[in-house]
Structure formats: C-alpha cells, structure tokens
C-alpha cells in the first residue's frame, strides 16, 4: 500500500509539473492538486492507529473574491490491534476536512478510521467536502483580509469501516489575516453541525480553530507556525490540540507545493503526522 501511494504521488507531481508549463499569464481561474498525508496516534486507547490520506483537490475562482474547493480523499487505516478503531479516531477526517480552508488560507495546504490489524488495514473513498469562501475585505493599508466561508461534507465514506458517520455535516467559518511587512498573523474559526445522531453515536456539534503567524522569505517561499484546537467531536474523545509548522514553495509561475508537520498534545489529535501537496493553477 505504501509503495502504491508513493508511486501515485510521484506520478502526480510529474503530471502537475507538466501541466504548469502550459499555463498562461492571465490570473488563474482553477487549480488542481494532489497530496499525501500520514498520521499516527492512540487517541487515548490501548492501540495505535495509522492513517494515510491521498486527497485530490479542485479549486475554482469564479471572481477575485469568490473561491470554491472540492476535496475527494482516498483513505487507508491500520490499527496495531485486531478490531475496530474507536469512533474518536474515525472522525478525524470530517474534522480536518472542514478545517481545510484554515490549512490553505493564509498559507494556501485529512485521516480516516476503520478496522484492521498489524498486518493489514482498510482503505477506500473518504467523505467528499466542498468549501466556498467570499473575501469580504481585502488586505490593504486600512483593513485586514476577512473571509467568511460555508462548507458541507457529503457522506461518501464507508461508515461500516469507520471512515465516516454516514451523514451530512455543515459548517460556517471566518478567517482573518493581515500582512505587516513580511509577517502575517492569521486566525480562523469554524463551527460544524454534525448530521450524526448524538443518541446513537455521541456526535457533538463542534468548533475548530487555527491561530498562528506566517513569514514571507521571498515571493516564492513562505513559512508558518500555528496551533490547532477546538471542542470535542464525540462524547468519548478529547478535544483536539496540536501544533503545526508549514512551508509553501512556489517552484514555477503556476505551480507550488506545501509541506507540513504536526505534533499532537491531546488524545483528540494524532500523536504526530505530516503531509505534502502539489498544486498547478490554470
């Protein structure tokens, strides 16, 4: 499985790099990206779960102020002990998917769950998400960048494998950022209404947020560090708390990559993880 994911990711990079050579000088209307993300954690249980996510991402910019992003994730999960992963681990995909605009907002960058054993695991399609934002205020000498957004999670994942809840989720958020020279403080919060029944699954409507600061080294290279935190998603899991660092490198006029690493500080987050994505604009 690891060899397959690495092969797909390598060919994806070559494909996107080739597409970028045909890009025109006009402002981009679309962007296509692929990624590979890995994380691992015990989530307060007696077993360790490892997750791999390979998202395919399509961005559309119909105007200078409106953006829409479609994410189709492919998931793989394995636990160190035979049996099903706890629900607290299986819902990391909805939580991180609806917060995607945070991850790719000021810097422009999911896990799954299921059953398996130390010799194998489950894989399949995750929950497809759509996020749309509107730039209410643009970053200027007198105002910050202010971007409210709406999101929906479609229940396309196999709930029997623990990849999702089998229900629609809806979210609303707002992001604010401001360039101060080469520095950019930023923050984003999102409230998510889960469609899963609380009585049946313990699902809770939750808040997730990122707060951090970015630094632009040049027109092509930006780094950032931020904290991700929020309220618990389910009765039987802790609230997430983690730190992330990220690098965005634009290696051509219409293509860029971002790489991140995370460290969890609660049972509601992975113990550690990271990922990389490549995007081409056209």
Secondary structure, DSSP 8 states (H G I E B T S, - for coil): -HHHHHHHHHHHHHHHHHHHTT--SS--SEEEEEEEEEEEE-TTSSS-EEEEEEEEEEEE-SSSSEEEEEEEEEEEEEESSSEE--HHHHTHHHHHHHTHHHHHSTT-------EEBTTB-EEEE--EEEEEEEEEE---SS--EEEEEEEEEE--S-GGGTS--SS-EEEEEEEEEEEETTEEEEEEEEEEEE-S-HHHH-B--EEEEEEEEEEESSSSEEEEEEEEEE--SBTTS---EEEEEEEEEEEETTEEEEEEEEEE-STTS-SEEEEEEEEEE-
